[in-house]
Amino acid sequence: MIRVEGMTKKYLSIRFIILLLLISGSSQVLAQLIEIANYGGVSTEQYFKRITMDDPQQNSSIGQPLNKAQLAALAKKRFPIKSRLLKPGKLRSHHWRSAKFMSTQIAMLGYDRLSVQWLQKNKKKLEQQKVIIMVVNVKTQKQFNKIKAFLPDNQVMAMSGDDVAQQLQIKYYPVLINARGIEQ
């Protein structure tokens, strides 16, 4: 494996993918970037300043705010979200030897019986630790909204988890990804 300034390319690509997922897949545009990993070195904030907007409902291409009908049409096009590489199931937890690069925790889940049970069981921990929730398999906006309503103080995003699954070699969800490793 090639090392780049004290980190492996694999960890660098994981950091980049998660950062892009957070920025591009969020239904809300973040006012500040969330630090997911810190390898030291130069801040990347300058690269993302150009793609953030002050008003999340502002259409950057024409400068006009989107009306409710346009927002509803965009929401309809977003769903269903289907991750080809992930499905509900049990996974054997694995821990990383040194994963200090992971300063933000991420949970990947779907809208299915196993995920809902896992979510109910882990709700308090997910809320207390401000875990970012990636809903990787969900058919409708209504289902997605139910998950968002269950964790109103967490950032919840609907997006495919295929890139993360491929990088971390995950086949099943729900999972919690943190500095210790991947666990259910």
C-alpha positions, 0 to 999 in steps of 0.5 A: 500500500502506498503511504502519503504523508503518514497515511495510507491511500485507503484511509485518504480515499475513505476520508475523501468519499465520506466528506463528499457524501456529506457535502453532496448527499445532504438534504441540507447544505452545511454552514460549516464543514464537519471534520470527519478525519484529521491527518494534520496538514493543510485545511481543505475548507478553502476547496469547499467554500465555492460549493456551499450556499447561504440559502439551501433553497436557492438555485445557484444556476439562476439565482431564484429560490425554489418554490414548494412544487419544485422542492416536492418534484426534486424530492420525488426524484431522489427516491428510491435510494438503493445500494447495490452492494449493501443489504440487511443482515448480520455482520461480524464486527471488526476493529482497526488497529489505528483509526484515529483518522475517524473523528465523526461516527457514521451509521448506515442503515435502511428502512427495513425490520432489522434496521428499525430494530437496531435504530430503536435499540441504539437510539440513545447512543446515536443521539448522545454521540451525534452520529451521522445517519446514512439511510442507504436503502429507502423507497420513499420520502415518507419512509425517510422522513420517519427515520429523520423524525425518530432522530431529529437532532442527528444529521440524517441523509438518504444516499447510496452507501456503495462507495463506502461499502466498497472501500470498507468491504461491508456487505451488510447493514445496519452498522456503526462506523467509528474510530474503533472499527465497524460494529453492529 
